[in-house]
Amino acid sequence: MTTQMTILITIHGQINSRELYDRVGDIAHVTDLGEKTLVYSLIDIREDTVEKLINTCKEYGECEIDANRVKE
């Protein structure tokens, strides 16, 4: 069984995306689109990475989270 999943977090509104990148850039990509920011990554669910990523993004505002298991 695979333990990897993709995660896409959409943060609504304008935020300091550079600051967010400095905090999560080691585990995720950050793309600023002006009125929303996308944070996305391929992560291992056995680690606490997903929890860290979601909690950090929630500090920046309302989030939509889409996570999917990677099929082998």
TAUR-V704467 format. One record per pair of residues at least 12 apart in sequence whose C-alpha atoms are under 7 Angstrom apart, sorted by sequence separation. I is the first residue (numbers start at 0). J is the second residue. D is the distance in whole Angstrom. If there is no record, write none. Layout:
BEGIN
I;J;D, I;J;D
END
This chain:
BEGIN
27;39;6, 28;40;6, 27;40;5, 26;40;7, 16;31;6, 13;33;6, 13;34;5, 12;34;5, 13;35;6, 11;34;6, 12;35;5, 11;35;4, 10;35;6, 11;36;7, 9;35;7, 10;36;5, 9;36;6, 10;37;6, 9;37;5, 8;37;6, 9;38;6, 23;52;7, 7;37;7, 8;38;5, 7;38;6, 8;39;6, 7;39;4, 6;39;5, 7;40;7, 6;40;6, 5;40;6, 6;41;6, 5;41;4, 4;41;6, 5;42;6, 3;41;7, 4;42;6, 3;42;5, 4;43;6, 3;43;4, 4;44;7, 2;43;6, 3;44;6, 2;44;6, 2;45;7, 14;59;7, 11;60;7, 10;60;6, 11;61;6, 10;61;6, 11;62;6, 10;62;5, 9;62;5, 10;63;7, 8;62;6, 9;63;5, 8;63;6, 9;64;7, 8;64;5, 7;64;6, 8;65;6, 7;65;5, 6;65;6, 7;66;6, 6;66;4, 5;66;6, 6;67;7, 4;66;7, 5;67;5, 4;67;5, 5;68;6, 4;68;4, 5;69;7, 3;68;6, 4;69;5, 3;69;6, 1;69;7, 1;70;7, 1;71;6
END
